[in-house]
Amino acid sequence: MSAQSAAIVGLRGKGQIRPGNDADLVIFAPDEHWVVDPAALQHRHSVSPYADRCLTGSIIATYLQGRLVDFAGAPEGTLLTPQ
């Protein structure tokens, strides 16, 4: 899925785990359960069809170019613009 997504938007060095590519990885816990709290979601809409529902699977950590992403810190990276 990530290889095709990277190719569609023209990102080279992304979407595959291989020598020379960026070390963009997600640590995922497929069996973890959590309840959706709309107030804790980080998007501009305060309404969610999943509010108060129990979902399965959770992202534990995200690494971009081999560095752990601090979601509480200032945004980093490059904004993608239409080509």
C-alpha positions in Angstrom: 0.0 0.0 0.0 2.7 2.5 0.8 4.8 1.8 -2.3 1.9 2.7 -4.6 0.9 5.7 -2.5 4.5 7.1 -2.7 4.6 6.5 -6.4 1.3 8.2 -7.1 2.5 11.4 -5.5 6.0 11.1 -6.9 7.9 10.5 -3.7 11.2 8.8 -4.4 12.9 6.9 -1.6 9.6 6.3 0.2 7.2 3.4 0.5 9.5 0.5 0.7 12.0 -0.9 3.3 15.2 -1.2 1.3 18.8 0.2 1.3 18.9 3.9 0.3 15.3 4.6 1.2 14.1 6.8 4.1 13.5 4.9 7.3 9.8 5.8 7.6 8.2 3.2 9.8 5.2 2.7 12.0 5.1 0.4 15.1 1.5 -1.0 15.1 -0.2 -3.0 17.9 -2.9 -5.0 16.0 -4.5 -6.4 19.1 -4.7 -3.2 21.2 -8.2 -1.9 22.0 -9.1 1.7 22.6 -12.2 3.9 22.8 -12.5 6.9 20.5 -12.6 10.2 22.3 -13.5 13.0 19.8 -11.9 15.6 22.1 -8.5 13.9 21.8 -8.6 13.5 18.0 -6.1 15.8 16.2 -8.2 17.1 13.3 -10.3 20.1 12.6 -13.7 18.4 12.9 -15.0 17.8 16.4 -17.5 15.2 15.3 -16.6 11.6 14.6 -18.8 8.7 13.6 -16.6 6.5 15.8 -17.1 8.6 19.0 -17.2 6.4 22.1 -16.7 3.2 20.0 -14.1 0.6 20.9 -11.7 0.0 18.0 -8.9 -2.5 17.6 -5.4 -1.6 16.5 -3.2 1.3 17.6 -0.1 3.1 16.4 2.6 2.9 19.1 5.3 5.0 17.5 6.1 6.6 14.1 9.6 7.1 12.7 10.3 9.5 9.8 13.8 9.2 8.3 14.8 7.1 11.3 13.8 9.7 13.9 11.0 9.1 16.4 8.1 11.6 15.7 7.1 13.7 18.7 3.5 14.5 18.1 3.4 16.9 21.0 6.2 19.0 19.5 6.3 21.4 16.5 5.4 20.0 13.1 8.4 18.8 11.0 8.9 17.7 7.5 8.0 18.9 4.0 4.5 19.9 3.1 3.3 18.1 0.0 1.8 20.3 -2.7 0.0 19.2 -5.9 2.3 18.6 -8.8 
